[in-house]
Amino acid sequence: MAASELTNGHIVPSGSSPKGENINNDKLAASDDTLETLELQAKYELESAKRFRSDGLAQFIDIELLDKFAQSIHNAWPDPVYDNMTPALVDGSRCEFLIVGAGYGGLLAAVRLMEAGVAPEDIRFVDTAGGFGGSWWLNRYPGLMCDIESYIYMPLLEETGYMPKHRYSYGPELRKQAERIAHKYGLFDSALFRVKVSRLEYDEAKGEWVTKLKGLRTGQENKEITVRSRFTILATGTLNWPKIPRIAGLDSFKGHTFHTSVWDYSYTGGSEDSPCLTNLKDKRVGIIGTGATAIQVVPELAQWAKELYVFQRTPSAVDIRGQRETDPKWWQEQASKPGWQKERRINFSKFTHDECPRPEIDLVDDQWTKFPSYSALIGGPNAPRSPEETPGYVAKLQKLDFVRQNRVRARVDEIVQDKATAQALKAWYSGWCKRPCFHDEYLQSFNQPNVTLVDTDGKGVERLSENGVIANGKEYDLDVLIFSTGYEIHLAGSPAGRAHMNAIGRNGRTLDQKWADGIATLYGLQSNGFPNLFWLGLGQASLTSNQTYILDELCEHLAHLFGGMLKRLQKEGGDKSDPSNKYPFTVEPSIDAEEDWTREVVSRAGALAPLSSCPPGYFNDEGEALRLAEKGQEAQQKAARGSTWGTGFADWLETISKWTTPDLLKGIDFKIVGQQ
């Protein structure tokens, strides 16, 4: 595109393509016929091509290498309750179950194992955060809310008897639900916080995992302890490490700066419970990034900043949120039905892919359930099982998605008053390419006179200066610069690698080394060569927009397997002379079993074909996954092994049930420690 122009106080693109071709965007959004579809596809391809970069994932910096950002994370949110807790683990400690991660996934794993017969005193947690909640513990930025309905997202609502205050819960409430679960199940004193697992190594002689933990808080950086466990569960999630773009002059800016993952209320004023950012009334504020976090932050900044500059590389598609308070009368009727939360979750998942027929009643009935083309990312029952079926499948989803994306783009025109700014805020890509966003105030923010959109037409900002940000050849003087640049999400990596740790299994081989030759798991939970080590997705497991539902089902399946192991132990007997060693066995999938499962995954990998048309983003490792055609058949086959379950979540659950019903532990090597 040609250089940007200043129009009515808003920085927007001039509207011509790199080739000088004028694109009639109004015409593109107006019709559904074949010609318009072809033009829309051409527009998508043009916008995608602008955003490809040769450096791929290298365009971001490991935040641990940037001391001022790393220290702010490691020392974030001091809390006298957590900070004065007696450590649940010390050097030389041993436990039966070590859960790495104390967010929703880790808590669900503990609760479901307890339901299978594990005692709470046998469970310990470790986490880089300073308390329970995972990403909901660390993130406390103003406007933070869940973008999935609270009633299906928040775990164990039925078990805890808690009623969310809003349809989409805000950050503090989400964190407090984690604490509520920990208290209810006797787990609150079972954690060691602000430590990072640096190394997991399997001790084959004892059938145990040896874990080295490194302190993170200032003054404890060099402190390392070693603990042992019979079982280790990686519940580290996907949003672990904030990322900073590798921008020229990153250290040049003399103003204040921070990442949204650790909001600096001491600078902005306010708090997470009362986000009145009064200190920004005389400040020029810049924010880099327009993803899911920025969609929630920008309206809060717009209320308080003297001037707000929003630096955009790629706009998000922002649909209606529909926030409202929970009606207590409705809730009482809802929560009186046993199994209501699971029923509601299943109903929601059936409306977020292209399954037909759908249930008669849409229980959630929000904009997620009007998004059947999202099957392109999460899979669905109509996914192709052969190359011949793929083109028709892609065309069908594209047709569905054009209707949806045209409506979302039309919403921008309805809300944003400045036409040029509205044009720059439209997302020209398929709805499945980036995390869909929903908000009732984001687009409205750009009607405020103190808010300026700086659209970089896919290039990103050029560099930082002492005074601010240089973009489109112009310097923007700022008092504070906020990075809303998301998290490192390397979907193709192992669960250990994504959490920046080494997991060393039998014969000194790391999980990353094994997966370098191609992912191999059973059910997406465990891999041969790593006995008693489990994790909670993503590769070779399933995917939905409601990640907590997946975690819960994975944990229920893990607990189901563990219950079968306990029965096997009782049947075969074992050394009971040491009462502290309650579970003297090891389990791991056989090579044949995980290869059989991998073939099932690969046979469904064609479901992800629509992602090939997306611009670079974290769903495709910043474009790395889209270069597979250049890398040859071997690379493509390896990528297919790392796919999620292409035929959808319901089919994944049904398939697991079919595999395990005849013999729960079929394909699993079970050994009692000390027996040959």
HUQUI-V276464 format. One record per residue. RES is the residue in one small letter. PSI is psi in radians with two decimals (* if undefined). Layout:
# HUQUI-V276464
res:RES psi:PSI
res:RES psi:PSI
This chain:
# HUQUI-V276464
res:m psi:2.68
res:a psi:2.98
res:a psi:2.59
res:s psi:2.74
res:e psi:2.69
res:l psi:2.06
res:t psi:2.02
res:n psi:0.69
res:g psi:0.04
res:h psi:2.30
res:i psi:2.14
res:v psi:2.80
res:p psi:2.76
res:s psi:-0.37
res:g psi:0.10
res:s psi:2.66
res:s psi:2.93
res:p psi:-0.48
res:k psi:0.05
res:g psi:0.19
res:e psi:2.27
res:n psi:2.22
res:i psi:2.13
res:n psi:1.61
res:n psi:-0.59
res:d psi:-0.71
res:k psi:-0.68
res:l psi:-0.64
res:a psi:-0.05
res:a psi:-0.48
res:s psi:2.82
res:d psi:0.03
res:d psi:3.08
res:t psi:-0.75
res:l psi:-0.79
res:e psi:-0.61
res:t psi:-0.76
res:l psi:-0.70
res:e psi:-0.68
res:l psi:-0.71
res:q psi:-0.70
res:a psi:-0.69
res:k psi:-0.77
res:y psi:-0.83
res:e psi:-0.70
res:l psi:-0.81
res:e psi:-0.62
res:s psi:-0.76
res:a psi:-0.56
res:k psi:-0.46
res:r psi:-0.05
res:f psi:2.37
res:r psi:2.52
res:s psi:-0.41
res:d psi:-0.16
res:g psi:-2.21
res:l psi:-0.36
res:a psi:-0.09
res:q psi:-0.13
res:f psi:2.69
res:i psi:2.40
res:d psi:2.07
res:i psi:-0.38
res:e psi:-0.31
res:l psi:-0.12
res:l psi:1.72
res:d psi:-0.74
res:k psi:-0.53
res:f psi:-0.74
res:a psi:-0.77
res:q psi:-0.61
res:s psi:-0.58
res:i psi:-0.81
res:h psi:-0.41
res:n psi:0.24
res:a psi:2.56
res:w psi:1.11
res:p psi:2.41
res:d psi:2.04
res:p psi:-0.53
res:v psi:-0.90
res:y psi:-0.73
res:d psi:-0.39
res:n psi:0.16
res:m psi:2.54
res:t psi:2.22
res:p psi:2.28
res:a psi:-0.28
res:l psi:2.43
res:v psi:3.03
res:d psi:2.20
res:g psi:-0.03
res:s psi:2.69
res:r psi:2.46
res:c psi:2.90
res:e psi:-0.76
res:f psi:2.10
res:l psi:2.07
res:i psi:2.08
res:v psi:1.81
res:g psi:2.15
res:a psi:0.57
res:g psi:-2.75
res:y psi:-0.72
res:g psi:-0.83
res:g psi:-0.74
res:l psi:-0.71
res:l psi:-0.70
res:a psi:-0.77
res:a psi:-0.83
res:v psi:-0.79
res:r psi:-0.60
res:l psi:-0.67
res:m psi:-0.66
res:e psi:-0.42
res:a psi:-0.02
res:g psi:0.01
res:v psi:2.37
res:a psi:2.51
res:p psi:-0.54
res:e psi:-0.20
res:d psi:-0.02
res:i psi:2.36
res:r psi:2.57
res:f psi:2.60
res:v psi:2.58
res:d psi:2.56
res:t psi:-0.41
res:a psi:3.05
res:g psi:0.09
res:g psi:-3.14
res:f psi:2.53
res:g psi:-0.26
res:g psi:-2.26
res:s psi:-0.43
res:w psi:-0.27
res:w psi:-0.77
res:l psi:-0.82
res:n psi:2.15
res:r psi:0.50
res:y psi:2.70
res:p psi:2.38
res:g psi:-0.02
res:l psi:2.17
res:m psi:2.83
res:c psi:2.43
res:d psi:0.10
res:i psi:2.52
res:e psi:2.30
res:s psi:-0.63
res:y psi:-0.37
res:i psi:-0.31
res:y psi:-0.84
res:m psi:2.21
res:p psi:2.62
res:l psi:0.63
res:l psi:-0.71
res:e psi:-0.72
res:e psi:-0.63
res:t psi:-0.25
res:g psi:0.45
res:y psi:2.43
res:m psi:1.99
res:p psi:2.55
res:k psi:-0.53
res:h psi:2.85
res:r psi:-0.66
res:y psi:1.87
res:s psi:2.59
res:y psi:2.83
res:g psi:-0.91
res:p psi:-0.66
res:e psi:-0.64
res:l psi:-0.71
res:r psi:-0.71
res:k psi:-0.47
res:q psi:-0.65
res:a psi:-0.76
res:e psi:-0.65
res:r psi:-0.74
res:i psi:-0.79
res:a psi:-0.71
res:h psi:-0.82
res:k psi:-0.67
res:y psi:0.25
res:g psi:0.58
res:l psi:-0.01
res:f psi:-0.57
res:d psi:0.34
res:s psi:0.35
res:a psi:2.67
res:l psi:2.03
res:f psi:2.93
res:r psi:0.74
res:v psi:2.64
res:k psi:2.33
res:v psi:2.09
res:s psi:-0.42
res:r psi:2.31
res:l psi:2.22
res:e psi:2.34
res:y psi:2.21
res:d psi:1.71
res:e psi:-0.56
res:a psi:-0.65
res:k psi:-0.12
res:g psi:0.74
res:e psi:2.80
res:w psi:2.30
res:v psi:2.10
res:t psi:2.24
res:k psi:2.25
res:l psi:2.31
res:k psi:2.29
res:g psi:2.60
res:l psi:-0.54
res:r psi:2.60
res:t psi:2.27
res:g psi:-0.24
res:q psi:0.17
res:e psi:-0.56
res:n psi:0.04
res:k psi:2.20
res:e psi:2.38
res:i psi:2.79
res:t psi:2.28
res:v psi:2.80
res:r psi:2.64
res:s psi:2.61
res:r psi:-0.75
res:f psi:2.54
res:t psi:2.31
res:i psi:2.13
res:l psi:1.85
res:a psi:0.95
res:t psi:-0.08
res:g psi:-2.89
res:t psi:-0.29
res:l psi:1.34
res:n psi:-0.77
res:w psi:1.92
res:p psi:2.57
res:k psi:2.56
res:i psi:2.29
res:p psi:2.54
res:r psi:1.38
res:i psi:2.39
res:a psi:2.39
res:g psi:0.43
res:l psi:-0.59
res:d psi:0.07
res:s psi:-0.59
res:f psi:2.21
res:k psi:-0.16
res:g psi:-2.96
res:h psi:2.60
res:t psi:2.59
res:f psi:2.94
res:h psi:2.53
res:t psi:-0.41
res:s psi:-0.40
res:v psi:1.47
res:w psi:2.40
res:d psi:1.48
res:y psi:-0.38
res:s psi:-0.45
res:y psi:-0.79
res:t psi:-0.38
res:g psi:2.89
res:g psi:-3.00
res:s psi:3.02
res:e psi:-0.53
res:d psi:-0.40
res:s psi:1.37
res:p psi:1.03
res:c psi:1.70
res:l psi:1.05
res:t psi:-0.47
res:n psi:-0.15
res:l psi:0.04
res:k psi:-0.48
res:d psi:0.37
res:k psi:2.53
res:r psi:2.01
res:v psi:2.35
res:g psi:2.49
res:i psi:2.22
res:i psi:2.12
res:g psi:2.44
res:t psi:0.69
res:g psi:-2.78
res:a psi:-0.61
res:t psi:-0.85
res:a psi:-0.57
res:i psi:-0.59
res:q psi:-0.54
res:v psi:-0.73
res:v psi:-0.80
res:p psi:-0.58
res:e psi:-0.77
res:l psi:-0.69
res:a psi:-0.51
res:q psi:-0.47
res:w psi:-0.53
res:a psi:2.52
res:k psi:-0.83
res:e psi:2.42
res:l psi:2.16
res:y psi:2.10
res:v psi:1.93
res:f psi:2.05
res:q psi:2.25
res:r psi:-0.86
res:t psi:2.19
res:p psi:2.67
res:s psi:2.65
res:a psi:2.01
res:v psi:1.95
res:d psi:-3.11
res:i psi:2.39
res:r psi:-0.91
res:g psi:0.74
res:q psi:2.50
res:r psi:2.80
res:e psi:2.66
res:t psi:2.31
res:d psi:1.98
res:p psi:-0.63
res:k psi:-0.80
res:w psi:-0.74
res:w psi:-0.73
res:q psi:-0.69
res:e psi:-0.71
res:q psi:-0.88
res:a psi:-0.09
res:s psi:-0.15
res:k psi:2.03
res:p psi:2.37
res:g psi:0.23
res:w psi:-0.66
res:q psi:-0.74
res:k psi:-0.71
res:e psi:-0.75
res:r psi:-0.67
res:r psi:-0.79
res:i psi:-0.75
res:n psi:-0.78
res:f psi:-0.80
res:s psi:-0.54
res:k psi:-0.35
res:f psi:-0.08
res:t psi:0.23
res:h psi:-3.14
res:d psi:0.55
res:e psi:2.46
res:c psi:2.42
res:p psi:2.75
res:r psi:2.91
res:p psi:2.70
res:e psi:-0.58
res:i psi:2.25
res:d psi:1.75
res:l psi:-0.64
res:v psi:-0.84
res:d psi:0.98
res:d psi:-2.93
res:q psi:-0.35
res:w psi:-0.73
res:t psi:0.00
res:k psi:0.48
res:f psi:1.02
res:p psi:-0.41
res:s psi:-0.13
res:y psi:-0.17
res:s psi:-0.49
res:a psi:-0.47
res:l psi:-0.75
res:i psi:-0.08
res:g psi:2.99
res:g psi:2.95
res:p psi:-0.33
res:n psi:0.21
res:a psi:2.61
res:p psi:2.53
res:r psi:0.08
res:s psi:2.72
res:p psi:-0.55
res:e psi:-0.48
res:e psi:-0.28
res:t psi:-0.83
res:p psi:-0.73
res:g psi:-0.66
res:y psi:-0.81
res:v psi:-0.77
res:a psi:-0.69
res:k psi:-0.81
res:l psi:-0.66
res:q psi:-0.72
res:k psi:-0.77
res:l psi:-0.72
res:d psi:-0.60
res:f psi:-0.73
res:v psi:-0.80
res:r psi:-0.85
res:q psi:-0.61
res:n psi:-0.70
res:r psi:-0.73
res:v psi:-0.68
res:r psi:-0.66
res:a psi:-0.55
res:r psi:-0.62
res:v psi:-0.80
res:d psi:-0.60
res:e psi:-0.50
res:i psi:-0.84
res:v psi:2.16
res:q psi:-0.68
res:d psi:2.09
res:k psi:-0.70
res:a psi:-0.71
res:t psi:-0.73
res:a psi:-0.74
res:q psi:-0.68
res:a psi:-0.38
res:l psi:0.00
res:k psi:2.41
res:a psi:2.00
res:w psi:1.23
res:y psi:2.95
res:s psi:2.59
res:g psi:-0.38
res:w psi:-0.09
res:c psi:-0.53
res:k psi:2.82
res:r psi:2.07
res:p psi:2.52
res:c psi:2.65
res:f psi:2.19
res:h psi:2.61
res:d psi:-0.04
res:e psi:-0.19
res:y psi:-0.99
res:l psi:-0.61
res:q psi:-0.45
res:s psi:-0.53
res:f psi:0.00
res:n psi:-0.14
res:q psi:2.43
res:p psi:-0.34
res:n psi:0.04
res:v psi:2.24
res:t psi:2.21
res:l psi:2.17
res:v psi:1.65
res:d psi:2.18
res:t psi:0.16
res:d psi:0.77
res:g psi:-0.12
res:k psi:-0.45
res:g psi:2.99
res:v psi:2.70
res:e psi:-0.86
res:r psi:2.98
res:l psi:2.60
res:s psi:-3.13
res:e psi:-0.56
res:n psi:-0.28
res:g psi:-2.39
res:v psi:2.41
res:i psi:2.11
res:a psi:2.43
res:n psi:0.55
res:g psi:0.10
res:k psi:2.48
res:e psi:2.32
res:y psi:1.93
res:d psi:2.31
res:l psi:2.68
res:d psi:-0.56
res:v psi:2.43
res:l psi:2.19
res:i psi:2.22
res:f psi:2.01
res:s psi:1.05
res:t psi:0.25
res:g psi:-2.78
res:y psi:2.70
res:e psi:2.09
res:i psi:1.65
res:h psi:1.57
res:l psi:-0.47
res:a psi:-0.19
res:g psi:2.91
res:s psi:2.80
res:p psi:-0.50
res:a psi:-0.81
res:g psi:-0.67
res:r psi:-0.49
res:a psi:0.20
res:h psi:0.80
res:m psi:2.82
res:n psi:2.26
res:a psi:1.93
res:i psi:2.02
res:g psi:-2.61
res:r psi:2.48
res:n psi:0.42
res:g psi:0.24
res:r psi:2.28
res:t psi:2.78
res:l psi:-0.65
res:d psi:-0.66
res:q psi:-0.73
res:k psi:-0.79
res:w psi:-0.24
res:a psi:-0.46
res:d psi:-0.08
res:g psi:2.29
res:i psi:2.43
res:a psi:2.10
res:t psi:3.04
res:l psi:2.03
res:y psi:0.15
res:g psi:0.33
res:l psi:-0.49
res:q psi:2.79
res:s psi:2.52
res:n psi:2.46
res:g psi:-0.07
res:f psi:1.19
res:p psi:2.46
res:n psi:0.31
res:l psi:2.16
res:f psi:2.78
res:w psi:2.95
res:l psi:1.27
res:g psi:-3.11
res:l psi:-0.72
res:g psi:2.30
res:q psi:0.13
res:a psi:-2.88
res:s psi:3.11
res:l psi:2.38
res:t psi:3.01
res:s psi:-0.37
res:n psi:1.53
res:q psi:-0.53
res:t psi:-0.59
res:y psi:-0.75
res:i psi:-0.83
res:l psi:-0.74
res:d psi:-0.76
res:e psi:-0.67
res:l psi:-0.74
res:c psi:-0.65
res:e psi:-0.69
res:h psi:-0.72
res:l psi:-0.79
res:a psi:-0.65
res:h psi:-0.79
res:l psi:-0.75
res:f psi:-0.66
res:g psi:-0.71
res:g psi:-0.64
res:m psi:-0.71
res:l psi:-0.71
res:k psi:-0.69
res:r psi:-0.70
res:l psi:-0.79
res:q psi:-0.63
res:k psi:-0.74
res:e psi:-0.30
res:g psi:2.98
res:g psi:3.07
res:d psi:1.94
res:k psi:0.29
res:s psi:-0.42
res:d psi:1.76
res:p psi:-0.34
res:s psi:-0.31
res:n psi:1.45
res:k psi:-0.41
res:y psi:1.24
res:p psi:1.08
res:f psi:2.82
res:t psi:2.59
res:v psi:2.51
res:e psi:2.68
res:p psi:2.59
res:s psi:2.76
res:i psi:-0.72
res:d psi:-0.72
res:a psi:-0.77
res:e psi:-0.49
res:e psi:-0.64
res:d psi:-0.78
res:w psi:-0.72
res:t psi:-0.67
res:r psi:-0.66
res:e psi:-0.72
res:v psi:-0.83
res:v psi:-0.64
res:s psi:-0.29
res:r psi:0.05
res:a psi:-0.35
res:g psi:-0.29
res:a psi:-0.41
res:l psi:0.13
res:a psi:-0.64
res:p psi:-0.35
res:l psi:-0.29
res:s psi:-0.30
res:s psi:0.06
res:c psi:2.65
res:p psi:2.86
res:p psi:2.47
res:g psi:-3.10
res:y psi:-0.29
res:f psi:-0.40
res:n psi:0.54
res:d psi:0.87
res:e psi:0.68
res:g psi:-0.18
res:e psi:-0.72
res:a psi:-0.36
res:l psi:-0.08
res:r psi:0.20
res:l psi:-0.61
res:a psi:-0.56
res:e psi:-0.38
res:k psi:-0.16
res:g psi:3.05
res:q psi:-0.64
res:e psi:-0.76
res:a psi:-0.65
res:q psi:-0.71
res:q psi:-0.68
res:k psi:-0.74
res:a psi:-0.68
res:a psi:-0.60
res:r psi:-0.49
res:g psi:0.17
res:s psi:2.80
res:t psi:3.04
res:w psi:1.88
res:g psi:-0.39
res:t psi:0.30
res:g psi:2.87
res:f psi:-0.76
res:a psi:-0.71
res:d psi:-0.62
res:w psi:-0.82
res:l psi:-0.76
res:e psi:-0.69
res:t psi:-0.76
res:i psi:-0.74
res:s psi:-0.73
res:k psi:-0.62
res:w psi:-0.64
res:t psi:-0.33
res:t psi:-0.82
res:p psi:-0.71
res:d psi:1.84
res:l psi:-0.68
res:l psi:0.32
res:k psi:2.31
res:g psi:0.06
res:i psi:2.21
res:d psi:2.04
res:f psi:2.18
res:k psi:2.33
res:i psi:2.22
res:v psi:2.28
res:g psi:-0.24
res:q psi:2.57
res:q psi:*
